[in-house]
């Protein structure tokens, strides 16, 4: 494109440079139902927390071998506790989602 054409306003360009736009489908944005986000976050936490605990436990230095409890056990246990909290969150989110869907059909 030459400098003259580039600096011209777009309304002065020939008509064939502007393709006609046909109206398409309208997009309707629907909000997430109540409890949907809590359900998804709870499931993700329940799945990833034990894996993260195992990963963190495997990366921790054992240090002194006279320890009574292995760091792997501690981190994995912490991951299971967080995973359990994720299951509780998913259960509460699922219950809230079920109640909102049920109220919508009544």
PDB file as gemmi writes it, atoms N, CA and C in Angstrom:
CRYST1    1.000    1.000    1.000  90.00  90.00  90.00 P 1                      
ATOM      1  N   UNK A   1       0.840  -1.165   0.000  1.00  0.00           N  
ATOM      2  CA  UNK A   1       0.000   0.000   0.000  1.00  0.00           C  
ATOM      3  C   UNK A   1       0.892   1.237   0.000  1.00  0.00           C  
ATOM      4  N   UNK A   2       0.586   2.210  -0.816  1.00  0.00           N  
ATOM      5  CA  UNK A   2       1.417   3.404  -0.882  1.00  0.00           C  
ATOM      6  C   UNK A   2       1.117   4.316   0.302  1.00  0.00           C  
ATOM      7  N   UNK A   3       1.976   5.258   0.529  1.00  0.00           N  
ATOM      8  CA  UNK A   3       1.813   6.195   1.639  1.00  0.00           C  
ATOM      9  C   UNK A   3       0.557   7.032   1.483  1.00  0.00           C  
ATOM     10  N   UNK A   4       0.222   7.389   0.229  1.00  0.00           N  
ATOM     11  CA  UNK A   4      -0.954   8.213   0.013  1.00  0.00           C  
ATOM     12  C   UNK A   4      -2.227   7.458   0.389  1.00  0.00           C  
ATOM     13  N   UNK A   5      -2.316   6.226  -0.001  1.00  0.00           N  
ATOM     14  CA  UNK A   5      -3.505   5.453   0.327  1.00  0.00           C  
ATOM     15  C   UNK A   5      -3.549   5.114   1.809  1.00  0.00           C  
ATOM     16  N   UNK A   6      -2.390   4.901   2.404  1.00  0.00           N  
ATOM     17  CA  UNK A   6      -2.339   4.534   3.815  1.00  0.00           C  
ATOM     18  C   UNK A   6      -2.796   5.675   4.723  1.00  0.00           C  
ATOM     19  N   UNK A   7      -2.494   6.906   4.345  1.00  0.00           N  
ATOM     20  CA  UNK A   7      -2.839   8.044   5.182  1.00  0.00           C  
ATOM     21  C   UNK A   7      -4.238   8.585   4.911  1.00  0.00           C  
ATOM     22  N   UNK A   8      -4.932   8.067   3.908  1.00  0.00           N  
ATOM     23  CA  UNK A   8      -6.278   8.544   3.603  1.00  0.00           C  
ATOM     24  C   UNK A   8      -7.269   7.976   4.609  1.00  0.00           C  
ATOM     25  N   UNK A   9      -8.317   8.723   4.914  1.00  0.00           N  
ATOM     26  CA  UNK A   9      -9.364   8.166   5.779  1.00  0.00           C  
ATOM     27  C   UNK A   9     -10.035   6.975   5.111  1.00  0.00           C  
ATOM     28  N   UNK A  10     -10.544   6.083   5.908  1.00  0.00           N  
ATOM     29  CA  UNK A  10     -11.106   4.843   5.366  1.00  0.00           C  
ATOM     30  C   UNK A  10     -12.381   5.082   4.573  1.00  0.00           C  
ATOM     31  N   UNK A  11     -13.094   6.174   4.821  1.00  0.00           N  
ATOM     32  CA  UNK A  11     -14.340   6.391   4.084  1.00  0.00           C  
ATOM     33  C   UNK A  11     -14.077   6.848   2.650  1.00  0.00           C  
ATOM     34  N   UNK A  12     -12.843   7.240   2.309  1.00  0.00           N  
ATOM     35  CA  UNK A  12     -12.553   7.673   0.950  1.00  0.00           C  
ATOM     36  C   UNK A  12     -12.041   6.528   0.077  1.00  0.00           C  
ATOM     37  N   UNK A  13     -11.876   5.330   0.656  1.00  0.00           N  
ATOM     38  CA  UNK A  13     -11.427   4.188  -0.139  1.00  0.00           C  
ATOM     39  C   UNK A  13     -12.556   3.708  -1.042  1.00  0.00           C  
ATOM     40  N   UNK A  14     -12.227   3.038  -2.117  1.00  0.00           N  
ATOM     41  CA  UNK A  14     -13.283   2.513  -2.993  1.00  0.00           C  
ATOM     42  C   UNK A  14     -14.201   1.559  -2.231  1.00  0.00           C  
ATOM     43  N   UNK A  15     -15.415   1.438  -2.720  1.00  0.00           N  
ATOM     44  CA  UNK A  15     -16.443   0.650  -2.031  1.00  0.00           C  
ATOM     45  C   UNK A  15     -16.106  -0.835  -1.976  1.00  0.00           C  
ATOM     46  N   UNK A  16     -15.390  -1.369  -2.975  1.00  0.00           N  
ATOM     47  CA  UNK A  16     -15.104  -2.793  -2.993  1.00  0.00           C  
ATOM     48  C   UNK A  16     -14.075  -3.194  -1.937  1.00  0.00           C  
ATOM     49  N   UNK A  17     -13.379  -2.224  -1.313  1.00  0.00           N  
ATOM     50  CA  UNK A  17     -12.448  -2.545  -0.233  1.00  0.00           C  
ATOM     51  C   UNK A  17     -13.168  -2.834   1.079  1.00  0.00           C  
ATOM     52  N   UNK A  18     -14.436  -2.462   1.172  1.00  0.00           N  
ATOM     53  CA  UNK A  18     -15.229  -2.702   2.373  1.00  0.00           C  
ATOM     54  C   UNK A  18     -16.213  -3.829   2.091  1.00  0.00           C  
ATOM     55  N   UNK A  19     -15.886  -5.041   2.493  1.00  0.00           N  
ATOM     56  CA  UNK A  19     -16.844  -6.128   2.235  1.00  0.00           C  
ATOM     57  C   UNK A  19     -18.098  -5.922   3.072  1.00  0.00           C  
ATOM     58  N   UNK A  20     -19.220  -6.284   2.500  1.00  0.00           N  
ATOM     59  CA  UNK A  20     -20.474  -6.121   3.229  1.00  0.00           C  
ATOM     60  C   UNK A  20     -20.526  -7.159   4.347  1.00  0.00           C  
ATOM     61  N   UNK A  21     -20.885  -6.693   5.510  1.00  0.00           N  
ATOM     62  CA  UNK A  21     -20.981  -7.577   6.673  1.00  0.00           C  
ATOM     63  C   UNK A  21     -22.419  -8.040   6.821  1.00  0.00           C  
ATOM     64  N   UNK A  22     -22.590  -9.334   6.851  1.00  0.00           N  
ATOM     65  CA  UNK A  22     -23.919  -9.885   7.050  1.00  0.00           C  
ATOM     66  C   UNK A  22     -24.100 -10.154   8.534  1.00  0.00           C  
ATOM     67  N   UNK A  23     -25.279  -9.911   9.035  1.00  0.00           N  
ATOM     68  CA  UNK A  23     -25.486 -10.187  10.461  1.00  0.00           C  
ATOM     69  C   UNK A  23     -25.415 -11.688  10.722  1.00  0.00           C  
ATOM     70  N   UNK A  24     -24.707 -12.040  11.782  1.00  0.00           N  
ATOM     71  CA  UNK A  24     -24.554 -13.450  12.134  1.00  0.00           C  
ATOM     72  C   UNK A  24     -25.434 -13.799  13.321  1.00  0.00           C  
ATOM     73  N   UNK A  25     -25.103 -14.904  13.915  1.00  0.00           N  
ATOM     74  CA  UNK A  25     -25.841 -15.333  15.098  1.00  0.00           C  
ATOM     75  C   UNK A  25     -25.525 -14.399  16.256  1.00  0.00           C  
ATOM     76  N   UNK A  26     -26.515 -14.114  17.035  1.00  0.00           N  
ATOM     77  CA  UNK A  26     -26.300 -13.319  18.227  1.00  0.00           C  
ATOM     78  C   UNK A  26     -25.687 -14.183  19.323  1.00  0.00           C  
ATOM     79  N   UNK A  27     -24.851 -13.591  20.120  1.00  0.00           N  
ATOM     80  CA  UNK A  27     -24.214 -14.312  21.209  1.00  0.00           C  
ATOM     81  C   UNK A  27     -24.908 -13.940  22.502  1.00  0.00           C  
ATOM     82  N   UNK A  28     -25.391 -14.929  23.193  1.00  0.00           N  
ATOM     83  CA  UNK A  28     -26.042 -14.696  24.468  1.00  0.00           C  
ATOM     84  C   UNK A  28     -25.126 -15.202  25.574  1.00  0.00           C  
ATOM     85  N   UNK A  29     -24.697 -14.292  26.425  1.00  0.00           N  
ATOM     86  CA  UNK A  29     -23.826 -14.661  27.534  1.00  0.00           C  
ATOM     87  C   UNK A  29     -24.681 -15.100  28.713  1.00  0.00           C  
ATOM     88  N   UNK A  30     -24.465 -16.317  29.137  1.00  0.00           N  
ATOM     89  CA  UNK A  30     -25.243 -16.881  30.246  1.00  0.00           C  
ATOM     90  C   UNK A  30     -24.318 -16.976  31.450  1.00  0.00           C  
ATOM     91  N   UNK A  31     -24.716 -16.418  32.589  1.00  0.00           N  
ATOM     92  CA  UNK A  31     -23.842 -16.492  33.768  1.00  0.00           C  
ATOM     93  C   UNK A  31     -23.754 -17.918  34.300  1.00  0.00           C  
ATOM     94  N   UNK A  32     -22.671 -18.185  35.000  1.00  0.00           N  
ATOM     95  CA  UNK A  32     -22.485 -19.498  35.619  1.00  0.00           C  
ATOM     96  C   UNK A  32     -23.524 -19.655  36.726  1.00  0.00           C  
ATOM     97  N   UNK A  33     -24.218 -20.778  36.766  1.00  0.00           N  
ATOM     98  CA  UNK A  33     -25.215 -20.948  37.823  1.00  0.00           C  
ATOM     99  C   UNK A  33     -24.557 -20.983  39.202  1.00  0.00           C  
ATOM    100  N   UNK A  34     -25.308 -20.634  40.234  1.00  0.00           N  
ATOM    101  CA  UNK A  34     -24.735 -20.637  41.578  1.00  0.00           C  
ATOM    102  C   UNK A  34     -24.200 -22.023  41.944  1.00  0.00           C  
ATOM    103  N   UNK A  35     -22.996 -22.062  42.447  1.00  0.00           N  
ATOM    104  CA  UNK A  35     -22.378 -23.313  42.844  1.00  0.00           C  
ATOM    105  C   UNK A  35     -21.509 -23.936  41.776  1.00  0.00           C  
ATOM    106  N   UNK A  36     -21.593 -23.474  40.548  1.00  0.00           N  
ATOM    107  CA  UNK A  36     -20.812 -24.056  39.464  1.00  0.00           C  
ATOM    108  C   UNK A  36     -19.318 -23.833  39.639  1.00  0.00           C  
ATOM    109  N   UNK A  37     -18.953 -22.619  40.006  1.00  0.00           N  
ATOM    110  CA  UNK A  37     -17.533 -22.303  40.190  1.00  0.00           C  
ATOM    111  C   UNK A  37     -16.965 -23.056  41.390  1.00  0.00           C  
ATOM    112  N   UNK A  38     -17.730 -23.129  42.465  1.00  0.00           N  
ATOM    113  CA  UNK A  38     -17.272 -23.840  43.657  1.00  0.00           C  
ATOM    114  C   UNK A  38     -17.098 -25.325  43.364  1.00  0.00           C  
ATOM    115  N   UNK A  39     -17.974 -25.883  42.565  1.00  0.00           N  
ATOM    116  CA  UNK A  39     -17.873 -27.288  42.189  1.00  0.00           C  
ATOM    117  C   UNK A  39     -16.596 -27.551  41.389  1.00  0.00           C  
ATOM    118  N   UNK A  40     -16.321 -26.706  40.404  1.00  0.00           N  
ATOM    119  CA  UNK A  40     -15.133 -26.895  39.562  1.00  0.00           C  
ATOM    120  C   UNK A  40     -13.859 -26.699  40.382  1.00  0.00           C  
ATOM    121  N   UNK A  41     -13.811 -25.641  41.198  1.00  0.00           N  
ATOM    122  CA  UNK A  41     -12.624 -25.400  42.020  1.00  0.00           C  
ATOM    123  C   UNK A  41     -12.390 -26.529  43.022  1.00  0.00           C  
ATOM    124  N   UNK A  42     -13.449 -27.054  43.592  1.00  0.00           N  
ATOM    125  CA  UNK A  42     -13.314 -28.159  44.523  1.00  0.00           C  
ATOM    126  C   UNK A  42     -12.784 -29.414  43.861  1.00  0.00           C  
ATOM    127  N   UNK A  43     -13.254 -29.708  42.665  1.00  0.00           N  
ATOM    128  CA  UNK A  43     -12.780 -30.895  41.948  1.00  0.00           C  
ATOM    129  C   UNK A  43     -11.305 -30.743  41.591  1.00  0.00           C  
ATOM    130  N   UNK A  44     -10.925 -29.554  41.114  1.00  0.00           N  
ATOM    131  CA  UNK A  44      -9.527 -29.318  40.756  1.00  0.00           C  
ATOM    132  C   UNK A  44      -8.631 -29.447  41.984  1.00  0.00           C  
ATOM    133  N   UNK A  45      -9.060 -28.880  43.112  1.00  0.00           N  
ATOM    134  CA  UNK A  45      -8.269 -28.983  44.339  1.00  0.00           C  
ATOM    135  C   UNK A  45      -8.194 -30.428  44.822  1.00  0.00           C  
ATOM    136  N   UNK A  46      -9.284 -31.161  44.743  1.00  0.00           N  
ATOM    137  CA  UNK A  46      -9.292 -32.550  45.192  1.00  0.00           C  
ATOM    138  C   UNK A  46      -8.366 -33.424  44.351  1.00  0.00           C  
ATOM    139  N   UNK A  47      -8.210 -33.099  43.090  1.00  0.00           N  
ATOM    140  CA  UNK A  47      -7.350 -33.897  42.215  1.00  0.00           C  
ATOM    141  C   UNK A  47      -5.882 -33.490  42.343  1.00  0.00           C  
ATOM    142  N   UNK A  48      -5.632 -32.183  42.366  1.00  0.00           N  
ATOM    143  CA  UNK A  48      -4.254 -31.717  42.303  1.00  0.00           C  
ATOM    144  C   UNK A  48      -3.545 -31.643  43.652  1.00  0.00           C  
ATOM    145  N   UNK A  49      -4.254 -31.523  44.758  1.00  0.00           N  
ATOM    146  CA  UNK A  49      -3.598 -31.382  46.060  1.00  0.00           C  
ATOM    147  C   UNK A  49      -2.772 -32.616  46.441  1.00  0.00           C  
ATOM    148  N   UNK A  50      -3.283 -33.835  46.333  1.00  0.00           N  
ATOM    149  CA  UNK A  50      -2.425 -34.982  46.656  1.00  0.00           C  
ATOM    150  C   UNK A  50      -1.225 -35.117  45.718  1.00  0.00           C  
ATOM    151  N   UNK A  51      -1.426 -34.785  44.457  1.00  0.00           N  
ATOM    152  CA  UNK A  51      -0.301 -34.830  43.519  1.00  0.00           C  
ATOM    153  C   UNK A  51       0.756 -33.786  43.890  1.00  0.00           C  
ATOM    154  N   UNK A  52       0.298 -32.594  44.287  1.00  0.00           N  
ATOM    155  CA  UNK A  52       1.229 -31.562  44.726  1.00  0.00           C  
ATOM    156  C   UNK A  52       1.938 -31.947  46.000  1.00  0.00           C  
ATOM    157  N   UNK A  53       1.222 -32.587  46.922  1.00  0.00           N  
ATOM    158  CA  UNK A  53       1.852 -33.061  48.151  1.00  0.00           C  
ATOM    159  C   UNK A  53       2.914 -34.100  47.873  1.00  0.00           C  
ATOM    160  N   UNK A  54       2.654 -35.004  46.950  1.00  0.00           N  
ATOM    161  CA  UNK A  54       3.646 -36.012  46.586  1.00  0.00           C  
ATOM    162  C   UNK A  54       4.864 -35.367  45.928  1.00  0.00           C  
ATOM    163  N   UNK A  55       4.613 -34.395  45.046  1.00  0.00           N  
ATOM    164  CA  UNK A  55       5.706 -33.711  44.370  1.00  0.00           C  
ATOM    165  C   UNK A  55       6.564 -32.930  45.365  1.00  0.00           C  
ATOM    166  N   UNK A  56       5.920 -32.191  46.255  1.00  0.00           N  
ATOM    167  CA  UNK A  56       6.669 -31.417  47.247  1.00  0.00           C  
ATOM    168  C   UNK A  56       7.428 -32.337  48.197  1.00  0.00           C  
ATOM    169  N   UNK A  57       6.809 -33.442  48.595  1.00  0.00           N  
ATOM    170  CA  UNK A  57       7.479 -34.384  49.483  1.00  0.00           C  
ATOM    171  C   UNK A  57       8.670 -35.056  48.844  1.00  0.00           C  
ATOM    172  N   UNK A  58       8.598 -35.284  47.543  1.00  0.00           N  
ATOM    173  CA  UNK A  58       9.729 -35.918  46.874  1.00  0.00           C  
ATOM    174  C   UNK A  58      10.875 -34.941  46.631  1.00  0.00           C  
ATOM    175  N   UNK A  59      10.595 -33.640  46.664  1.00  0.00           N  
ATOM    176  CA  UNK A  59      11.641 -32.647  46.444  1.00  0.00           C  
ATOM    177  C   UNK A  59      12.328 -32.219  47.733  1.00  0.00           C  
ATOM    178  N   UNK A  60      11.718 -32.490  48.878  1.00  0.00           N  
ATOM    179  CA  UNK A  60      12.288 -32.058  50.147  1.00  0.00           C  
ATOM    180  C   UNK A  60      13.487 -32.934  50.490  1.00  0.00           C  
ATOM    181  N   UNK A  61      14.527 -32.287  50.969  1.00  0.00           N  
ATOM    182  CA  UNK A  61      15.735 -33.008  51.374  1.00  0.00           C  
ATOM    183  C   UNK A  61      15.451 -33.792  52.646  1.00  0.00           C  
ATOM    184  N   UNK A  62      15.902 -35.040  52.700  1.00  0.00           N  
ATOM    185  CA  UNK A  62      15.685 -35.855  53.889  1.00  0.00           C  
ATOM    186  C   UNK A  62      16.503 -35.355  55.081  1.00  0.00           C  
ATOM    187  N   UNK A  63      17.627 -34.769  54.813  1.00  0.00           N  
ATOM    188  CA  UNK A  63      18.446 -34.239  55.907  1.00  0.00           C  
ATOM    189  C   UNK A  63      18.913 -35.345  56.835  1.00  0.00           C  
ATOM    190  N   UNK A  64      18.636 -35.186  58.111  1.00  0.00           N  
ATOM    191  CA  UNK A  64      19.040 -36.166  59.125  1.00  0.00           C  
ATOM    192  C   UNK A  64      18.194 -37.431  58.978  1.00  0.00           C  
ATOM    193  N   UNK A  65      18.834 -38.564  58.950  1.00  0.00           N  
ATOM    194  CA  UNK A  65      18.115 -39.830  58.768  1.00  0.00           C  
ATOM    195  C   UNK A  65      17.502 -40.343  60.058  1.00  0.00           C  
ATOM    196  N   UNK A  66      17.682 -39.642  61.175  1.00  0.00           N  
ATOM    197  CA  UNK A  66      17.114 -40.107  62.444  1.00  0.00           C  
ATOM    198  C   UNK A  66      15.724 -39.540  62.690  1.00  0.00           C  
ATOM    199  N   UNK A  67      15.153 -38.866  61.712  1.00  0.00           N  
ATOM    200  CA  UNK A  67      13.809 -38.323  61.899  1.00  0.00           C  
ATOM    201  C   UNK A  67      12.811 -39.466  62.022  1.00  0.00           C  
ATOM    202  N   UNK A  68      11.834 -39.260  62.877  1.00  0.00           N  
ATOM    203  CA  UNK A  68      10.834 -40.317  63.087  1.00  0.00           C  
ATOM    204  C   UNK A  68       9.791 -40.329  61.970  1.00  0.00           C  
ATOM    205  N   UNK A  69       9.452 -39.135  61.440  1.00  0.00           N  
ATOM    206  CA  UNK A  69       8.437 -39.050  60.390  1.00  0.00           C  
ATOM    207  C   UNK A  69       9.094 -38.498  59.129  1.00  0.00           C  
ATOM    208  N   UNK A  70       8.868 -39.177  58.035  1.00  0.00           N  
ATOM    209  CA  UNK A  70       9.455 -38.782  56.760  1.00  0.00           C  
ATOM    210  C   UNK A  70       8.781 -37.510  56.230  1.00  0.00           C  
ATOM    211  N   UNK A  71       9.556 -36.600  55.657  1.00  0.00           N  
ATOM    212  CA  UNK A  71       8.942 -35.420  55.041  1.00  0.00           C  
ATOM    213  C   UNK A  71       7.979 -35.790  53.911  1.00  0.00           C  
ATOM    214  N   UNK A  72       8.242 -36.884  53.229  1.00  0.00           N  
ATOM    215  CA  UNK A  72       7.327 -37.352  52.183  1.00  0.00           C  
ATOM    216  C   UNK A  72       5.951 -37.627  52.776  1.00  0.00           C  
ATOM    217  N   UNK A  73       5.923 -38.276  53.929  1.00  0.00           N  
ATOM    218  CA  UNK A  73       4.654 -38.568  54.585  1.00  0.00           C  
ATOM    219  C   UNK A  73       3.945 -37.282  54.981  1.00  0.00           C  
ATOM    220  N   UNK A  74       4.670 -36.327  55.532  1.00  0.00           N  
ATOM    221  CA  UNK A  74       4.051 -35.088  55.995  1.00  0.00           C  
ATOM    222  C   UNK A  74       3.442 -34.304  54.835  1.00  0.00           C  
ATOM    223  N   UNK A  75       4.186 -34.166  53.756  1.00  0.00           N  
ATOM    224  CA  UNK A  75       3.671 -33.415  52.617  1.00  0.00           C  
ATOM    225  C   UNK A  75       2.512 -34.154  51.942  1.00  0.00           C  
ATOM    226  N   UNK A  76       2.618 -35.459  51.832  1.00  0.00           N  
ATOM    227  CA  UNK A  76       1.537 -36.219  51.228  1.00  0.00           C  
ATOM    228  C   UNK A  76       0.285 -36.173  52.101  1.00  0.00           C  
ATOM    229  N   UNK A  77       0.476 -36.227  53.418  1.00  0.00           N  
ATOM    230  CA  UNK A  77      -0.660 -36.109  54.329  1.00  0.00           C  
ATOM    231  C   UNK A  77      -1.309 -34.732  54.182  1.00  0.00           C  
ATOM    232  N   UNK A  78      -0.492 -33.684  54.097  1.00  0.00           N  
ATOM    233  CA  UNK A  78      -1.036 -32.339  53.880  1.00  0.00           C  
ATOM    234  C   UNK A  78      -1.788 -32.244  52.560  1.00  0.00           C  
ATOM    235  N   UNK A  79      -1.281 -32.906  51.527  1.00  0.00           N  
ATOM    236  CA  UNK A  79      -1.985 -32.933  50.239  1.00  0.00           C  
ATOM    237  C   UNK A  79      -3.323 -33.644  50.328  1.00  0.00           C  
ATOM    238  N   UNK A  80      -3.370 -34.723  51.115  1.00  0.00           N  
ATOM    239  CA  UNK A  80      -4.639 -35.434  51.297  1.00  0.00           C  
ATOM    240  C   UNK A  80      -5.633 -34.593  52.091  1.00  0.00           C  
ATOM    241  N   UNK A  81      -5.145 -33.838  53.065  1.00  0.00           N  
ATOM    242  CA  UNK A  81      -6.043 -32.970  53.832  1.00  0.00           C  
ATOM    243  C   UNK A  81      -6.619 -31.893  52.915  1.00  0.00           C  
ATOM    244  N   UNK A  82      -5.766 -31.265  52.098  1.00  0.00           N  
ATOM    245  CA  UNK A  82      -6.266 -30.267  51.158  1.00  0.00           C  
ATOM    246  C   UNK A  82      -7.197 -30.894  50.118  1.00  0.00           C  
ATOM    247  N   UNK A  83      -6.903 -32.101  49.690  1.00  0.00           N  
ATOM    248  CA  UNK A  83      -7.791 -32.801  48.763  1.00  0.00           C  
ATOM    249  C   UNK A  83      -9.145 -33.087  49.387  1.00  0.00           C  
ATOM    250  N   UNK A  84      -9.146 -33.420  50.678  1.00  0.00           N  
ATOM    251  CA  UNK A  84     -10.412 -33.619  51.386  1.00  0.00           C  
ATOM    252  C   UNK A  84     -11.211 -32.337  51.474  1.00  0.00           C  
ATOM    253  N   UNK A  85     -10.527 -31.220  51.710  1.00  0.00           N  
ATOM    254  CA  UNK A  85     -11.217 -29.932  51.714  1.00  0.00           C  
ATOM    255  C   UNK A  85     -11.779 -29.617  50.325  1.00  0.00           C  
ATOM    256  N   UNK A  86     -11.046 -30.017  49.292  1.00  0.00           N  
ATOM    257  CA  UNK A  86     -11.547 -29.846  47.931  1.00  0.00           C  
ATOM    258  C   UNK A  86     -12.798 -30.677  47.679  1.00  0.00           C  
ATOM    259  N   UNK A  87     -12.845 -31.886  48.246  1.00  0.00           N  
ATOM    260  CA  UNK A  87     -14.051 -32.710  48.105  1.00  0.00           C  
ATOM    261  C   UNK A  87     -15.235 -32.081  48.819  1.00  0.00           C  
ATOM    262  N   UNK A  88     -14.985 -31.488  49.987  1.00  0.00           N  
ATOM    263  CA  UNK A  88     -16.066 -30.801  50.713  1.00  0.00           C  
ATOM    264  C   UNK A  88     -16.558 -29.610  49.885  1.00  0.00           C  
ATOM    265  N   UNK A  89     -15.623 -28.839  49.324  1.00  0.00           N  
ATOM    266  CA  UNK A  89     -16.006 -27.709  48.478  1.00  0.00           C  
ATOM    267  C   UNK A  89     -16.817 -28.179  47.272  1.00  0.00           C  
ATOM    268  N   UNK A  90     -16.382 -29.265  46.637  1.00  0.00           N  
ATOM    269  CA  UNK A  90     -17.104 -29.785  45.480  1.00  0.00           C  
ATOM    270  C   UNK A  90     -18.492 -30.270  45.875  1.00  0.00           C  
ATOM    271  N   UNK A  91     -18.593 -30.892  47.032  1.00  0.00           N  
ATOM    272  CA  UNK A  91     -19.907 -31.343  47.502  1.00  0.00           C  
ATOM    273  C   UNK A  91     -20.849 -30.183  47.768  1.00  0.00           C  
ATOM    274  N   UNK A  92     -20.339 -29.131  48.422  1.00  0.00           N  
ATOM    275  CA  UNK A  92     -21.177 -27.963  48.688  1.00  0.00           C  
ATOM    276  C   UNK A  92     -21.567 -27.254  47.390  1.00  0.00           C  
ATOM    277  N   UNK A  93     -20.626 -27.154  46.461  1.00  0.00           N  
ATOM    278  CA  UNK A  93     -20.938 -26.534  45.176  1.00  0.00           C  
ATOM    279  C   UNK A  93     -21.949 -27.350  44.387  1.00  0.00           C  
ATOM    280  N   UNK A  94     -21.811 -28.674  44.417  1.00  0.00           N  
ATOM    281  CA  UNK A  94     -22.772 -29.530  43.731  1.00  0.00           C  
ATOM    282  C   UNK A  94     -24.157 -29.442  44.337  1.00  0.00           C  
ATOM    283  N   UNK A  95     -24.229 -29.360  45.664  1.00  0.00           N  
ATOM    284  CA  UNK A  95     -25.519 -29.223  46.344  1.00  0.00           C  
ATOM    285  C   UNK A  95     -26.173 -27.891  45.990  1.00  0.00           C  
ATOM    286  N   UNK A  96     -25.377 -26.837  45.984  1.00  0.00           N  
ATOM    287  CA  UNK A  96     -25.916 -25.519  45.643  1.00  0.00           C  
ATOM    288  C   UNK A  96     -26.367 -25.479  44.181  1.00  0.00           C  
ATOM    289  N   UNK A  97     -25.605 -26.105  43.305  1.00  0.00           N  
ATOM    290  CA  UNK A  97     -25.974 -26.177  41.894  1.00  0.00           C  
ATOM    291  C   UNK A  97     -27.250 -26.988  41.713  1.00  0.00           C  
ATOM    292  N   UNK A  98     -27.361 -28.102  42.409  1.00  0.00           N  
ATOM    293  CA  UNK A  98     -28.560 -28.937  42.320  1.00  0.00           C  
ATOM    294  C   UNK A  98     -29.792 -28.175  42.790  1.00  0.00           C  
ATOM    295  N   UNK A  99     -29.632 -27.461  43.881  1.00  0.00           N  
ATOM    296  CA  UNK A  99     -30.779 -26.694  44.413  1.00  0.00           C  
ATOM    297  C   UNK A  99     -31.191 -25.577  43.466  1.00  0.00           C  
ATOM    298  N   UNK A 100     -30.237 -24.920  42.830  1.00  0.00           N  
ATOM    299  CA  UNK A 100     -30.593 -23.832  41.912  1.00  0.00           C  
ATOM    300  C   UNK A 100     -31.256 -24.365  40.649  1.00  0.00           C  
ATOM    301  N   UNK A 101     -30.791 -25.507  40.165  1.00  0.00           N  
ATOM    302  CA  UNK A 101     -31.398 -26.111  38.980  1.00  0.00           C  
ATOM    303  C   UNK A 101     -32.796 -26.615  39.312  1.00  0.00           C  
ATOM    304  N   UNK A 102     -32.930 -27.202  40.468  1.00  0.00           N  
ATOM    305  CA  UNK A 102     -34.235 -27.718  40.905  1.00  0.00           C  
ATOM    306  C   UNK A 102     -35.247 -26.586  41.105  1.00  0.00           C  
ATOM    307  N   UNK A 103     -34.778 -25.457  41.652  1.00  0.00           N  
ATOM    308  CA  UNK A 103     -35.672 -24.310  41.852  1.00  0.00           C  
ATOM    309  C   UNK A 103     -36.073 -23.689  40.517  1.00  0.00           C  
ATOM    310  N   UNK A 104     -35.192 -23.797  39.518  1.00  0.00           N  
ATOM    311  CA  UNK A 104     -35.506 -23.242  38.197  1.00  0.00           C  
ATOM    312  C   UNK A 104     -36.549 -24.041  37.454  1.00  0.00           C  
ATOM    313  N   UNK A 105     -36.639 -25.341  37.701  1.00  0.00           N  
ATOM    314  CA  UNK A 105     -37.615 -26.189  37.021  1.00  0.00           C  
ATOM    315  C   UNK A 105     -38.977 -26.185  37.692  1.00  0.00           C  
ATOM    316  N   UNK A 106     -39.036 -25.758  38.939  1.00  0.00           N  
ATOM    317  CA  UNK A 106     -40.307 -25.799  39.664  1.00  0.00           C  
ATOM    318  C   UNK A 106     -41.218 -24.650  39.291  1.00  0.00           C  
TER     319      UNK A 106                                                      
END                                                                             
